Amino acid sequence: MSDTKAAGGSDRIDAITGLRGLAALLVVYGHSVDWFSLPLVNRFSGEIGVTVFFALSGFLMAYLYLGRDFTALGVTEYAIHRFSRIAPAYLFILLLSLIVCAAFDPNFVYAITGKNLLRHILFSGNVSVFWSITPEVEFYFLFVLLWAVGNRYLRRPDAAGLAGLALLAFGGLILMGYRDVFPGTFVGSKLHYFLFGAIAGVLRSKVGAANANAGGHARLLNFNALHGVLILAMAAGVVLILGGHGAAVLPFANDKAFYSSLLLALFAAFLVFVFSFPSALGNAVFANRPMVLCGECSFSIYLLHMPVIYFFHKYLAQPLPLALLAPFIASVLGLSWLNYRLVERPGARLIKAAGHLLKRKAAWAIPAYRPAPAQK
């Protein structure tokens, strides 16, 4: 997945892609476990997956862009990559949902109609899982401000730059202080996940640069032990939750209290930060091919699992027998892979090609970016 490429490099952080895949599978589990006769407990598993998505977004934005100069062309490239990342699959499934609701099933799980279509086209809808895309896109815009202020201070660390950082930090604290008041689709209610993730991205860039400066054979940090502790802790948490002790692990009364937790936001960012570093154990768990493939298809998995659940629930006996679990998982993963290969990737390539063409043409309108005339 292109989002996990190091700035200015071609290497991917496969463990981060695999972690995104795990987050998508947690969301699927959280939404599907109640439809099957499973002797398992669902306690905020879907919500955990969403918080990891948010922290990953903040991490990647900071890791990929905050070290770059803030320029008109740089922001244009950023916008092209952000739009190409979410638009193809999102708009395609939005269109299919509109057709299904209008022509076949008005009770379809994604109730997209003429009344709410424009909101969703503008990435501000709240139908089913589409709600989480709204704060994600809002953060894309907010990040441009963060990038501009941060780059201004790094280039000229004077009083004006410091004042800009102070005002930005103060505004962030105000928004986070009122996070319980904001609706869940507003970025202010989830800002702590994005910002902690962004801080983790900045730290990751600094540590990565320090490791590179230390030489090819020297490593400042070894993450094998820490990865092992975290994996064991997560496994223990899963066992406790499945054993009926979820309240001790996640003592939240409801979804709102869960998403409001600063500690969970900090942990999600820490998780992303730690597993962004290579280790044999971390790579074995998160960078194996099946997990990386799930990560590459994660957005399609997120968007398509609810329609699959809906059709299983509509046309098959209730509760769904355990024997249908394997066909259900195969349907979600298979359709997501097809959507990724036939819609997401070609759509992203098309948007990037069109965007880069427009960027090259627009560059001529900016004197600073025009190529210098050839010397005679």
C-alpha positions as CSV (number, residue, x, y, z in Angstrom):
1,M,0.0,0.0,0.0
2,S,1.5,3.2,-1.1
3,D,0.7,5.0,2.1
4,T,3.2,3.0,4.0
5,K,6.2,4.0,1.8
6,A,8.9,6.0,3.5
7,A,9.1,9.6,2.4
8,G,11.4,9.7,-0.5
9,G,12.0,6.0,-0.5
10,S,10.4,2.9,-2.0
11,D,10.4,0.5,1.0
12,R,7.1,-0.3,2.6
13,I,6.5,-0.8,6.3
14,D,4.7,-4.1,5.8
15,A,4.0,-4.6,9.5
16,I,2.0,-1.3,9.5
17,T,0.0,-2.6,6.4
18,G,-0.6,-5.8,8.3
19,L,-1.7,-3.9,11.4
20,R,-4.2,-2.1,9.2
21,G,-5.5,-5.5,8.0
22,L,-5.9,-6.6,11.6
23,A,-7.9,-3.5,12.3
24,A,-10.2,-4.2,9.4
25,L,-10.8,-7.8,10.5
26,L,-11.6,-6.6,14.0
27,V,-14.3,-4.3,12.6
28,V,-15.7,-7.3,10.6
29,Y,-15.7,-9.4,13.7
30,G,-17.4,-6.7,15.8
31,H,-20.2,-6.4,13.3
32,S,-20.7,-10.0,12.5
33,V,-20.3,-12.0,15.7
34,D,-23.9,-11.2,16.8
35,W,-25.3,-12.7,13.6
36,F,-23.7,-16.1,14.1
37,S,-24.3,-18.6,16.8
38,L,-20.8,-18.1,18.1
39,P,-19.9,-18.7,21.8
40,L,-17.8,-15.6,21.7
41,V,-18.1,-12.2,23.3
42,N,-17.9,-8.9,21.4
43,R,-16.7,-6.0,23.5
44,F,-15.6,-3.0,21.5
45,S,-13.7,-5.1,18.9
46,G,-15.0,-3.0,16.0
47,E,-14.3,0.2,17.9
48,I,-10.8,-0.9,18.5
49,G,-10.3,-1.5,14.8
50,V,-11.6,2.0,14.0
51,T,-9.3,3.7,16.6
52,V,-6.3,1.9,15.0
53,F,-7.4,3.3,11.6
54,F,-7.5,6.8,13.0
55,A,-4.1,6.5,14.7
56,L,-2.6,5.1,11.6
57,S,-3.9,8.0,9.5
58,G,-2.3,10.5,11.8
59,F,0.9,8.5,11.9
60,L,1.2,8.2,8.1
61,M,0.3,11.8,7.4
62,A,3.1,13.0,9.8
63,Y,5.6,10.4,8.8
64,L,5.2,10.9,5.0
65,Y,4.7,14.7,4.8
66,L,5.8,16.7,7.8
67,G,9.5,16.4,6.8
68,R,8.7,17.9,3.3
69,D,8.6,21.5,2.4
70,F,5.2,23.1,2.4
71,T,4.6,24.3,-1.1
72,A,1.6,24.6,-3.5
73,L,2.8,21.7,-5.5
74,G,3.5,19.6,-2.4
75,V,0.0,20.3,-1.1
76,T,-1.4,19.4,-4.6
77,E,0.4,16.1,-4.6
78,Y,-0.8,15.4,-1.0
79,A,-4.4,16.1,-2.1
80,I,-4.1,13.8,-5.1
81,H,-2.8,11.0,-3.0
82,R,-5.4,11.4,-0.3
83,F,-8.2,11.6,-2.8
84,S,-7.0,8.6,-4.8
85,R,-6.7,6.6,-1.7
86,I,-10.3,6.7,-0.7
87,A,-12.4,8.0,-3.6
88,P,-12.4,5.0,-6.0
89,A,-13.8,2.3,-3.6
90,Y,-15.9,4.8,-1.7
91,L,-17.7,6.4,-4.6
92,F,-18.1,3.1,-6.4
93,I,-19.8,1.5,-3.4
94,L,-21.8,4.7,-2.9
95,L,-23.1,4.5,-6.4
96,L,-24.0,0.8,-6.1
97,S,-25.8,1.4,-2.8
98,L,-27.9,4.2,-4.5
99,I,-28.8,1.8,-7.3
100,V,-29.7,-1.0,-4.9
101,C,-31.8,1.2,-2.7
102,A,-33.6,2.8,-5.6
103,A,-34.3,-0.2,-7.8
104,F,-34.1,-3.4,-5.7
105,D,-34.2,-3.0,-1.9
106,P,-35.1,0.3,-0.1
107,N,-34.1,-1.4,3.2
108,F,-30.5,-2.0,2.1
109,V,-28.0,-1.5,4.9
110,Y,-26.4,1.4,3.1
111,A,-29.5,3.6,2.8
112,I,-28.2,6.0,0.2
113,T,-31.0,8.0,-1.4
114,G,-31.4,11.3,-3.2
115,K,-31.9,13.0,0.1
116,N,-28.5,12.1,1.5
117,L,-26.5,11.4,-1.6
118,L,-24.8,14.8,-1.8
119,R,-23.7,14.6,1.8
120,H,-22.0,11.3,1.1
121,I,-20.4,12.5,-2.1
122,L,-18.9,15.3,-0.1
123,F,-17.5,12.8,2.4
124,S,-19.8,14.1,5.2
125,G,-22.3,11.3,5.5
126,N,-23.1,9.1,8.5
127,V,-24.9,6.0,7.1
128,S,-23.6,2.8,8.7
129,V,-19.8,2.6,8.5
130,F,-19.6,5.7,6.3
131,W,-19.6,7.8,9.5
132,S,-15.9,7.2,10.2
133,I,-14.9,8.4,6.8
134,T,-16.2,11.9,7.6
135,P,-13.7,12.7,10.5
136,E,-11.0,11.0,8.4
137,V,-11.4,13.4,5.5
138,E,-11.8,16.4,7.9
139,F,-8.4,15.5,9.3
140,Y,-6.9,15.5,5.8
141,F,-7.9,19.2,5.6
142,L,-6.8,19.9,9.2
143,F,-3.4,18.3,8.5
144,V,-2.6,20.9,5.8
145,L,-2.8,23.6,8.5
146,L,-0.6,21.5,10.8
147,W,1.9,20.9,8.0
148,A,2.0,24.7,7.1
149,V,2.5,25.8,10.7
150,G,5.1,23.1,11.5
151,N,7.0,23.7,8.3
152,R,7.0,27.5,8.9
153,Y,8.6,27.0,12.3
154,L,11.2,24.5,11.0
155,R,12.3,26.8,8.3
156,R,12.3,30.0,10.4
157,P,12.2,29.1,14.2
158,D,11.5,32.7,15.2
159,A,8.8,34.2,17.5
160,A,6.2,34.2,14.8
161,G,6.7,30.6,14.0
162,L,6.6,29.7,17.7
163,A,3.4,31.7,18.1
164,G,1.8,29.8,15.3
165,L,2.7,26.5,16.9
166,A,1.4,27.7,20.3
167,L,-1.9,28.8,18.7
168,L,-2.3,25.5,16.9
169,A,-1.6,23.5,20.1
170,F,-4.0,25.7,22.1
171,G,-6.7,25.1,19.5
172,G,-6.1,21.4,19.5
173,L,-6.4,21.3,23.3
174,I,-9.6,23.2,23.2
175,L,-11.1,20.8,20.6
176,M,-10.0,17.8,22.6
177,G,-11.4,19.3,25.8
178,Y,-14.8,19.4,24.2
179,R,-14.6,16.0,22.4
180,D,-17.5,14.6,24.4
181,V,-19.8,17.4,23.2
182,F,-19.1,17.1,19.5
183,P,-21.0,14.6,17.2
184,G,-19.1,11.5,16.4
185,T,-18.7,12.5,12.7
186,F,-16.8,15.7,13.6
187,V,-13.1,15.4,13.7
188,G,-13.0,17.2,17.0
189,S,-14.5,14.1,18.7
190,K,-11.7,11.9,17.4
191,L,-8.9,14.5,17.2
192,H,-6.9,12.8,20.0
193,Y,-6.4,9.7,17.9
194,F,-5.2,11.6,14.9
195,L,-2.9,13.9,16.9
196,F,-1.3,11.2,19.0
197,G,-0.8,9.2,15.8
198,A,0.8,12.3,14.2
199,I,3.2,12.7,17.1
200,A,4.1,9.0,16.8
201,G,4.8,9.6,13.1
202,V,7.2,12.6,13.9
203,L,9.0,10.5,16.5
204,R,9.3,7.6,14.1
205,S,10.9,9.9,11.5
206,K,13.4,11.2,14.0
207,V,14.3,7.7,15.3
208,G,14.6,6.4,11.8
209,A,17.0,9.2,10.8
210,A,19.0,8.5,13.9
211,N,19.2,4.8,13.0
212,A,20.3,5.7,9.5
213,N,23.0,8.1,10.8
214,A,24.3,5.4,13.1
215,G,25.4,3.3,10.1
216,G,24.1,0.3,8.3
217,H,25.3,-2.2,10.9
218,A,24.4,-0.3,14.0
219,R,20.9,-0.2,15.5
220,L,19.9,2.2,18.2
221,L,16.9,0.2,19.1
222,N,15.9,-3.5,19.1
223,F,12.2,-4.1,19.2
224,N,12.0,-7.9,19.4
225,A,11.4,-7.9,23.1
226,L,8.9,-5.1,23.1
227,H,7.0,-6.6,20.2
228,G,6.8,-9.9,22.1
229,V,5.5,-8.2,25.3
230,L,2.8,-6.3,23.3
231,I,1.7,-9.3,21.3
232,L,1.4,-11.4,24.6
233,A,-0.5,-8.5,26.2
234,M,-2.9,-8.3,23.3
235,A,-3.4,-12.1,23.3
236,A,-4.1,-12.0,27.1
237,G,-6.6,-9.2,26.6
238,V,-8.4,-11.2,23.9
239,V,-8.5,-14.3,26.2
240,L,-10.0,-12.2,29.0
241,I,-12.6,-10.6,26.8
242,L,-13.6,-13.9,25.3
243,G,-13.7,-15.4,28.8
244,G,-16.3,-12.9,29.9
245,H,-14.0,-10.5,31.7
246,G,-14.1,-7.7,29.1
247,A,-15.3,-5.1,31.6
248,A,-12.0,-5.5,33.4
249,V,-10.0,-4.9,30.2
250,L,-12.1,-2.2,28.7
251,P,-14.2,-0.6,31.5
252,F,-16.4,1.6,29.3
253,A,-20.1,2.0,29.5
254,N,-20.7,2.7,25.9
255,D,-19.2,3.6,22.5
256,K,-19.0,7.3,23.3
257,A,-17.0,6.7,26.5
258,F,-14.7,4.3,24.6
259,Y,-13.9,6.8,21.8
260,S,-13.4,9.6,24.3
261,S,-10.6,7.9,26.1
262,L,-7.2,9.7,25.9
263,L,-5.5,6.5,27.2
264,L,-6.8,4.4,24.4
265,A,-5.7,7.1,21.8
266,L,-2.3,7.0,23.4
267,F,-2.1,3.2,23.3
268,A,-3.3,3.1,19.7
269,A,-0.6,5.6,18.6
270,F,2.0,3.7,20.7
271,L,1.0,0.4,19.0
272,V,1.5,1.9,15.6
273,F,4.8,3.5,16.5
274,V,6.3,0.3,18.0
275,F,5.2,-2.0,15.1
276,S,6.5,0.5,12.5
277,F,10.0,-0.8,13.5
278,P,11.2,-4.1,12.1
279,S,11.7,-7.2,14.2
280,A,11.6,-10.9,13.5
281,L,8.6,-11.4,15.7
282,G,6.7,-8.3,14.6
283,N,7.2,-9.3,11.0
284,A,6.1,-12.8,11.6
285,V,2.8,-11.7,13.1
286,F,2.0,-8.6,11.0
287,A,4.2,-8.6,7.9
288,N,3.3,-12.1,6.6
289,R,1.7,-12.2,3.2
290,P,-1.9,-12.9,4.3
291,M,-1.9,-10.0,6.8
292,V,-0.3,-7.6,4.3
293,L,-2.9,-8.6,1.7
294,C,-5.7,-7.9,4.2
295,G,-4.0,-4.6,4.9
296,E,-3.9,-3.7,1.2
297,C,-7.6,-4.6,0.9
298,S,-8.5,-3.1,4.3
299,F,-10.6,-0.2,2.9
300,S,-12.6,-2.6,0.7
301,I,-13.0,-5.0,3.6
302,Y,-14.3,-2.1,5.7
303,L,-16.8,-1.0,3.1
304,L,-18.0,-4.3,1.9
305,H,-18.5,-6.5,5.0
306,M,-21.7,-4.8,6.0
307,P,-23.5,-5.6,2.7
308,V,-22.3,-9.2,2.9
309,I,-23.7,-9.4,6.5
310,Y,-26.9,-7.8,5.3
311,F,-27.5,-10.3,2.5
312,F,-26.6,-13.3,4.7
313,H,-29.0,-12.1,7.3
314,K,-31.8,-11.4,4.8
315,Y,-31.7,-14.6,2.8
316,L,-30.5,-17.2,5.3
317,A,-32.0,-18.7,8.5
318,Q,-31.5,-16.8,11.8
319,P,-29.4,-17.0,13.8
320,L,-26.8,-17.9,11.2
321,P,-25.3,-21.3,11.8
322,L,-21.7,-21.7,12.5
323,A,-21.3,-23.7,9.3
324,L,-21.8,-20.5,7.3
325,L,-19.0,-18.6,9.0
326,A,-16.3,-19.9,6.6
327,P,-18.4,-19.0,3.5
328,F,-19.1,-15.6,5.0
329,I,-15.4,-14.8,5.6
330,A,-14.6,-16.1,2.1
331,S,-17.3,-13.8,0.7
332,V,-16.0,-10.7,2.5
333,L,-12.4,-11.4,1.6
334,G,-13.0,-12.4,-1.9
335,L,-15.3,-9.5,-2.8
336,S,-12.8,-7.1,-1.1
337,W,-9.9,-8.5,-3.1
338,L,-11.9,-8.1,-6.3
339,N,-12.9,-4.6,-5.4
340,Y,-9.3,-3.7,-4.6
341,R,-7.9,-5.1,-7.8
342,L,-10.7,-4.0,-10.2
343,V,-11.8,-0.7,-8.6
344,E,-9.4,0.7,-6.0
345,R,-6.0,0.2,-7.8
346,P,-7.1,1.2,-11.3
347,G,-9.1,4.1,-9.9
348,A,-6.2,5.3,-7.8
349,R,-3.9,5.1,-10.9
350,L,-6.3,7.0,-13.0
351,I,-6.8,9.8,-10.4
352,K,-3.0,10.1,-9.9
353,A,-2.3,10.2,-13.6
354,A,-5.0,12.9,-14.1
355,G,-3.8,14.8,-11.0
356,H,-0.2,14.8,-12.0
357,L,-1.1,16.0,-15.5
358,L,-3.0,18.9,-14.0
359,K,-0.1,19.6,-11.6
360,R,2.4,19.8,-14.4
361,K,0.2,22.2,-16.3
362,A,-0.5,24.3,-13.2
363,A,3.2,24.5,-12.5
364,W,3.7,26.7,-15.5
365,A,1.4,29.3,-13.8
366,I,3.8,29.5,-10.9
367,P,7.0,31.3,-12.0
368,A,9.1,29.6,-9.2
369,Y,8.3,26.2,-10.6
370,R,8.8,26.9,-14.3
371,P,11.7,25.0,-15.8
372,A,14.7,27.3,-16.5
373,P,15.2,28.2,-20.2
374,A,17.9,26.2,-21.9
375,Q,21.3,27.9,-22.2
376,K,22.4,28.7,-25.7
